Amino acid sequence: MPQPRVYETEAVVIRKMNLGEADRLLTLYTSSLGKVRAVAKGVRRPRSKLGGNVELLTCSRLMLARGRNLDIITQSQTIDSFMAMKTDLQRTSWGLYVAELVDRFTPERQASRALFELLLKTLNRLAGDGVGETALRYFELHLLELAGYRPQLSRCPGCNTELPLSCRLSFSPVAGGLLCMRCRAGEPEVVSLSADAIRMLGRLQDSDGEDVLKTGLSQALNA
């Protein structure tokens, strides 16, 4: 069955690049199609109807027409511009970091409603108060899980033995988790983590994030 030429979707603008004299090439993460590249024609003109609806780190409802190589945005309506985040330089940089991770981790047109909702939830948290870095760590861990790279924090990925989480252990990015002392000896590039840091990672990984976000990263590590 052929796909309809025109379709509607919610999308977050995660990347933009000027194209020609007045157009802009946008990378969108959509609720229905995953990552999509599309052209916003004439958006850089002062009287463009698309205007701020397709600015970076903005969630909008878009109407798009399928093109031979790139889709074309024909209509747009802002759902959330996350202005509290964009008026703070630090929070804006965090938002751009999140957008870049989504762009780098995802192939085009592979839908993930869970990732779309994680992206929206994270941008909303960054637009809130006092949860910035904790929200980033939560996002990173759950992005890894959705991409199929969930870090192993309870059992050693080298020998599958259960780990004692009450002491300092070593994390290996190559092995994909915490290593026991025996397997640690064979890994040259590891990061040493305290028992508090390990417990915090476990809480972020296994919860919906709200309880940890309310506690705060530094407070939880010092508890």
Secondary structure, 3 states (H helix, E strand, C coil): CCCCCEEEEEEEEEEEEEECCCEEEEEEEECCCEEEEEEECCCCCCCCCCHHHHCCCCEEEEEEECCCCCEEEEEEEEEECCHHHHCCHHHHHHHHHHHHHHHHHCCECCCCHHHHHHHHHHHHHHCCCCCHHHHHHHHHHHHHHHCCCCCECCECCCCCCECCCCCCEEEECCCCEEECHHHHCCCCCCEEECHHHHHHHHHHHHCCCHHHHHHCHHHHHHC
